[in-house]
Amino acid sequence: MATTTLSRSQVPQLNRLQLFGIGAAVIGLALLALGFFINPQVFLESYIFGFYFVMAFPLGCLAFLMIQHLTGGAWGIMSRRMLEAGALALPIFFILSVPVVLTVYNFLNLDLFIYQWSDPSVVTPGGENFDPLVAHKVPWLSPAWFAARMVIYFVIWSVLALLLRTWSLQQDRGAKSLVMVDRMRKLSGIGTALFVMSVTFFALDVGLSLDAHWYSTMYGVHYMVNAGLGTLAFIILALTQIRHTAIFEEHVPIKPIHDLGKLLFAFTILWTYVSFGQFVIIWSGDVAEFTPWYARRIDGGWVYVSLLLMALSFFAPFLALLSRGNKRNLNRLAQIALVILFMRVVDMIWVILPEFHAQVTQISWVNLAAPVGLFGVWLAIWAWNMQRAALLPLNDPQMDSLHAGGHH
């Protein structure tokens, strides 16, 4: 097949999304910067929250990109360029991780120890606030090792994203197609193993260690499932903007969209299983070091957020996605995806912000400025990358799965 390319003028929706992302980034980050002068502690807490939330999108894109190369399928071919575009933001987010790393070093000398384990008085025997349990974890939770791990994580992710994108574009330009398919599949096999381990540790480092007493073996899994849900919802919403371009009208039937709907349904069930399973195991165990994490998410009005998650992260999308018609109608599927995407914000608020706010009413506009600004950065990068290549990898042999209208 001949490669088809689209110029920016042929996809004005992407240009508008890029401008929208830039606007959200400027407004969100400007408000966040203002928050620093009002309350530096809330600024740091908000940045960690926003960074942890938004990182789920480029990571989710990288995960599904590798899964697509390993499994094939019409849904993956249709989504590949969107997944590549999202994953390519990872080198930029490497730079955006610097404030998180600097936080554990008390770089402003404000003695604002957002991470308890970064406070010398907590981990030093004889210190004023010495905590033996936290001190026991110092071999892992130390500023230098934390910074080193962040570098390792982002190098792994960035190399995977850049290589898969480079080889995919080489395939577009006429490189031996089957050779490139095999090369991308082999890299994805190794990359998936590295991805699961590195993202699990990333979630433990940035999110879970905010409460250095608590741990859960399901925490990293929960983060990856959240990333998967958010990414699928975003891809479905993005499809509404490019579905009626000439290249999609020619090559993409309804079947791969239906497959995305089924994936969204599966991940909704998986999110519920992981979230409820973690709660039941920890709450029924009634161990003093573990149950306070959930107690903080029940007290202070947080129980209403918990109920909202039950209603709109499981029951509503589960019932809506039972319908085959809803999964095959892009407009209706996009409405469901929009609710799911919004609930990813709510879920991350529920996971992170109770560590900083005992009362749900203490959430401030600064807390929300960071996710808005950083998501705007990611969206702008995604839209820019989408305009740098054909919307579909037309030289890939798996394009036949689209024309066949089948699963694979």
N, C-alpha and C positions, 0 to 999 in steps of 0.2 A: 504494500500500500504506500502511496505517496504521503509524505508528511504534510500536514496542513498547519499553518500558523495563523494566529489572529493578532492583529495589531490592537493597540489600546483603544483606538477609535471604534473598533468593531465590538468591543465589550465595555460599553460605558458604565455598566453596573459595577464592574470591578474598580473602575476609576472613582466612582462615587463612594464605594466602600473604603477605598484607600483614604480618601479625603475625610470620611467620617471617622476612621481610625485615628488619623492625625489630629483631628479636632478633639476626640475623646482623650487622646494622650496628652495634648497640651493643657486642656482644662483640668483633667484629673491630676496630672503631675504638678501643675501650678498650685492647685488647692492643697496637695500633699506638702509641697514646699512651704506654703503658708502655715500649715499645721505644725511644721517644725519650729517656727518662731513662737507659736502659741503654747505648744507642749511637746518638747523633744521626745518624751517617753511614748506618747501616743503616736507620734510620727514613726518611731522605730517599730512599734507594735503593728501599726497599719501597714508598713512596708513589708514586713515579714508575712503578714496575712495575705496581702495582695500578690506578692511574689509567689508564695506557695500555691495560691489558687490559680493564677494565670499559667504557671509552669505546667499545669495539667494538660493544657491544649497542645503545645508543641510536642510534649511527651506522648500524648495520646495519638497525635498524627504519626509520630515515628513508629509507635507500636503497631498501628494498623497498616502502615506502609510495609513493614517487615512481614506482617501476617499475610498481606496480599501477595508478596513475592513468594512466600512459602506455600500458599494454598491455591493461588489463582482465583478465578471467579469473576463474573461480570461486575459485581458490585465494586470490587477492588480496582479493576481497570477503569471504571467510570470515575472512581474517587482518587486515583493515584496522584494526579497533578495537584489536587487540593491537599492531599496528605503531604506531598513533597514540599509544597509551599509553606505549610504550617510548621513542618519539622525544621525547615531552613532558618527559622528564627532562633534556634538553639545557640548559635555562636553569639548572637546579640544578647541573649539572656544570660550568657556566661558573664558578660560585662555587667548586666543588671543584678547579678548575684553579689557583686562586690559590697554593697551596703549591708547585706545580711552577714557576710563574713566579717566586715569591720565592726558590726554590732558586738560580736563575741570578744572583740579586742578592746572594748570600751574606748574607741578611738577618739571620742570627743571629751574624754575625761570628765564625764558627767555622772559617773557611777550609776548608770542606768543599766542594770544587769537583767536584760529581758530574758536571757537564758540563765537560770539559777546556777548552773554548773560553771559559768564563766566568771563568777564572783570568787576571787581568791579566798575571802573570809569563809566561804562555804566549803571549799574543798581542801583547805589547809588545816591539818591537825592543830588544835589550840586556837583556831580563828574564832572571831566573835560569833559567827553564825555557822560554825562547823556542823556539817551533816554527814555522818559516816556512810549513809547509803549512797548519797550523791558522790562522795569522795571515792567510793568503791568503783564508780564508773568512769573515773578520770582517765584511765588508759585509752578509753574510746572518746569520751567527751572532754576534749581539750581543745583550746582555740587553734593551735598549730595543726593538729590532726584533722580537725573540722575543716579548716581551709584547704588542706591537702586533698581531702576526700572530695570537696567541691570541684577542685581542678580535675581530678580523675573522672568524676561523673561527667562533667561537661565535655571533656576531651573525647570520651567514649561516644557520647550522644552526637556531638558535632561531627566527628569523623564518619559515623554511620550515616547521618543525614546528608552530608556533602558527597560521599561516595555514591550513595544510591541515586541522588539527583544527577550527578555527573554522568554516571553510566546510563541512566535513563535518557538523558539528552543526547548522548553519543548514539544510542539506539535510534533516536529520532533522526539523526543526521546520516543514517545509513550504515552504522557499524553492524557487524554480523549479529543478527538479531538473537539467534538461539544461544550464541556464546554469551551475550549480555544477559539474557534471561538466566542462564546457569550461574553466571557470576553474581548476579544480584540475589539469587536464591541462596547460594552458599554463604554469602555475607550475612544475609538475614537470619540464617540458622544460627550462626555464631552470635550475631548481634542480639537476637532475642534472649539468649541465655544471659548475656552481659546486661541487657536492658532490665530484665526482671530483678537481678541482684542489685544493680546500681540504683534503680528507682525505689526499691524497698529501703535501702540504706538512706537514700535522699529523704524519703518521707520520715524515717526515724530521726534523722539529724535535724531537719528544719521544723517539722511539725511535732512529733511525739516528744522530743527532748525539751519542749517548753515546760513540761512537767516531768522532771528528771526522776521522780519516784515511780512513775507509771510506765508500764509497757504492755504491748499486746502483739502477739504474733500475726494478728490479722490487720494491723494498722497499715502496712505497706500494700496489702492486697486491696484494702478499702480505697486507698488513694489511687491505685491503678484502675480499679473499676470505675471510680468517679471520673478519672481521666477519659476512660473509654466512653462512658455515657455522654460526657460533655462534648467530646470530639464527634461522636456520631450525630448528636443533636445539631452541632454547628455545621457539619457537612450537609445535612438535610436542609437546613436553612440556607446555606450557600447555594445549593442546587436550585432553589427558587429564583436565584438571580441569574443563573447561566443556563437553565434548562432549555430556554427557547432560542439560544444561539444556533447558528446554522450547523455547526459541527455536532452539537448534541442532538438536534432534531434529526440529523442524518444517521447517527450511529447508536443512539441510546434509546432502547425501548423502555417499557414500564417495569420489566422484570427486575433489573438491578435495583431500582428504587424500592420495589417490594422487598427485596432482600435486605436493604438497609433498614426497613421497617421491622423486619424480623430480628435483625441484630439488635436494634434498639429495644425491642421487647425482651430479648434474652438478657441483655445487660440490666434492664430494669429489675428483672427477677434476681439476677446475680447480686446486684447492689443490696436488695432486700435481704437476701440470704446472708451475705457477709455482715451487714450492719446489725441485723437482729441476732445472728449467731454470736457475734462478739459480745453484744449486750447480755445475752442469756448466760453465756459462760462466765463472764466476769461478775455479773450481779449475783448469780446463784452461788458463786464461789465465796463471796462475802469476805474477801481478804482486805485488810485495812489499807494496804498500799494501792489497791486497784479500784475499789468502789467509789472513792471520792471523785474520780474523774467523771463518772456518770452522775454522781450526786450534784456536781456543779452544773450539769446540763439539765437538771430537773428543778433545782431551786432558782429563785430570783427571776421568775418569769420565763426561764429558758424552756420549761416544759411545753409552752405554747409553740415554740419553734420545733420541738420534738414532734408534737402532734401535726404540725404543718408538714413536716417531712414525711410522716406516715401517710398523710392524705394525698399530697401532691407529688411525692417521689415514688410512691408505690401504687396505692389504690387507683387513683385517677388515670395515670398512664397505663397501668396494667389492664384496666377495663377497656380503655380506649383502643389499645393495641391488640386486643383480642379480635377486633373486627378486621377481616381480610380487606374490606373496602377501604378502611382508614389507612392501611399500610400501602395500598396501591394508588391512593390519591395524594399527590404531592402536596397540595395545599392543606389538606386535613392533617397529613403527617407532619407538615411544618408547624402547624399550630400545636400539636402534641410536643414536638421537639422544642418549641419555644418555652413551654412550661417546664420541660425537663432541664433545659439550659438555665433557666432562672433558678430552679431548685438546686442546681449545682452551686450557685452562689450561696444560697441559704444553707446548704449542707456544710460548706466550708466555713461559713460564719459560725455554725453550731460546733464544728470541730475545733476551731482555733480561738475564737474571741472569748469564750468563757474562761480561758486562761488569764485574760486581762480584765474582764468585766464580770463581777459577781451578779450584776443585774442586767437584764437584756436592755433596759432603758438607758444604760450607760453607753451604748453604741453611739458613736459620734460621726459627723460627716467626714472627718479625717479618716476614719476606719474604711469608709467606702470610696474615698478618693483614690487610694492606691490601686485597688482592683480595676477601677474604671480607667485610670491612666495607663496601667501596664497592659490591660487587655486591648486598649487602643493602640499601643505600640505593636502588639502581636498582630492585630487585625490589619494594620497598615502594612506590615511586613508581608503578611499572607497575601493581601491583594496585590502588592507590588510584584511578588514572585509569580503570582498567577498570570501576570501579563508578560512574563518573560519567555513563555514557551506555549506550545499548542495545548489546548485544554484537554486533549486526549492523547495518549501515547500510540499514535496511529501505526507505527512500525512494529509494535509488539505483536507476536503471534497470538497472544491471548485476546486480541481484539475480536477474534472470531467468536469468542464466547458472548460478546455483546450482540453480534449479528445473529447468532443462533437464538438469542433470547433466553438461554438456559442459565442454570446455576453456575456451571463451570465450562 
